[in-house]
Amino acid sequence: MRNDGLINLVAWCKRERESLQMQREMLQSGKFRIFKNEGSGQVDTSSDSIERITANITELDAILADYEARGSRA
C-alpha cells in the first residue's frame, strides 16, 4: 500500500507541473515578460526563465513517470 505522504507529494508534483506549463505558455506567447535590473537598465530574461521552467517540467515528468512505473509493478 502506498504511503499518504508519497501520494501527497505526487499530487503536488502534478499541480506544480501544470502551473509551470501555464507559466511557460504565457512567457512564450508574450503575455508577460521577466526583466532583471542590470544597473544600466532592464534586461529581458524571459528566455532564460523559459529554459529553466522547461528543465523543471522535464524533471517533474521523469519523477512522475518513475512513480507510475513503480506503481504498475506493485
KEMIGU-702666 format. One line per field, with one value per residue (C-alpha): residue number from 1; z, y, x; residue in three letters. Coordinates in pm, 1 decimal. Each point is the difference from the previous one (the first is absolute). Example, Ala and Ser with C-alpha at 12.3 -4.5 7.8 and 13.67 -1.06 7.14 Angstrom:
2
pos: [1; 2]
Z: [780.0; -66.0]
Y: [-450.0; 344.0]
X: [1230.0; 137.0]
code: [ala; ser]
# end
This chain:
74
pos: [1; 2; 3; 4; 5; 6; 7; 8; 9; 10; 11; 12; 13; 14; 15; 16; 17; 18; 19; 20; 21; 22; 23; 24; 25; 26; 27; 28; 29; 30; 31; 32; 33; 34; 35; 36; 37; 38; 39; 40; 41; 42; 43; 44; 45; 46; 47; 48; 49; 50; 51; 52; 53; 54; 55; 56; 57; 58; 59; 60; 61; 62; 63; 64; 65; 66; 67; 68; 69; 70; 71; 72; 73; 74]
Z: [0.0; -85.7; 260.6; 39.4; 7.8; -331.8; -152.7; 117.8; -150.8; -333.1; -0.2; 68.4; -287.7; -236.3; 112.1; -22.4; -350.8; -109.1; 152.1; -168.7; -331.8; 23.8; 89.3; -292.2; -243.5; 118.8; -33.9; -343.9; -120.3; 128.9; 243.3; 256.8; 10.7; 273.7; 37.2; 208.0; 103.0; -120.0; 140.9; -343.9; -65.0; -22.5; -185.1; -121.4; 152.9; -119.1; -220.6; 296.8; 203.6; -277.9; -6.5; 378.8; 3.0; -280.6; 195.0; 310.5; -198.7; -142.7; 348.9; 132.7; -299.2; 80.4; 367.8; -88.3; -264.7; 247.7; 259.0; -252.8; -114.3; 358.0; 73.6; -293.1; 127.6; 350.1]
Y: [0.0; 344.8; 254.2; 301.6; 234.2; -136.6; 34.8; 362.5; 63.1; -148.7; 217.2; 306.0; -98.0; -18.8; 339.4; 158.7; -138.9; 150.6; 335.9; -0.5; -95.9; 299.2; 234.2; -125.0; 39.8; 355.9; 90.0; -159.2; 181.9; 332.7; 48.9; 91.7; 50.1; -26.5; 278.6; 30.2; 331.7; 0.9; 342.8; 158.4; -93.4; -283.8; -316.2; -251.4; -337.6; -174.2; -247.4; -104.5; -53.2; -206.9; -222.9; -40.9; -74.7; -253.9; -174.7; -9.3; -145.0; -266.0; -91.6; -19.7; -215.3; -241.3; -18.1; -62.7; -259.0; -184.5; 5.2; -132.3; -273.5; -111.4; 9.7; -223.4; -259.7; -6.5]
X: [0.0; 126.5; 96.6; -233.7; 300.7; 121.3; -345.7; -13.0; 343.7; -105.6; -313.6; 218.1; 231.5; -297.4; -135.2; 345.8; 47.3; -332.4; 93.9; 340.8; -159.3; -235.6; 287.8; 205.5; -289.4; -62.2; 368.8; 24.1; -311.7; 128.9; -291.4; 260.8; 374.3; 261.1; 253.4; 314.8; 149.5; 361.7; 77.6; 4.7; -360.5; -245.0; 106.8; -258.7; 84.7; -316.0; 188.2; 215.9; -316.0; -156.8; 309.3; -5.1; -372.7; 42.0; 277.3; -220.5; -291.5; 231.7; 117.6; -355.5; -99.8; 284.2; -100.2; -364.7; 88.0; 220.7; -276.9; -253.6; 239.3; 61.7; -371.3; -83.0; 249.1; -143.1]
code: [met; arg; asn; asp; gly; leu; ile; asn; leu; val; ala; trp; cys; lys; arg; glu; arg; glu; ser; leu; gln; met; gln; arg; glu; met; leu; gln; ser; gly; lys; phe; arg; ile; phe; lys; asn; glu; gly; ser; gly; gln; val; asp; thr; ser; ser; asp; ser; ile; glu; arg; ile; thr; ala; asn; ile; thr; glu; leu; asp; ala; ile; leu; ala; asp; tyr; glu; ala; arg; gly; ser; arg; ala]
# end
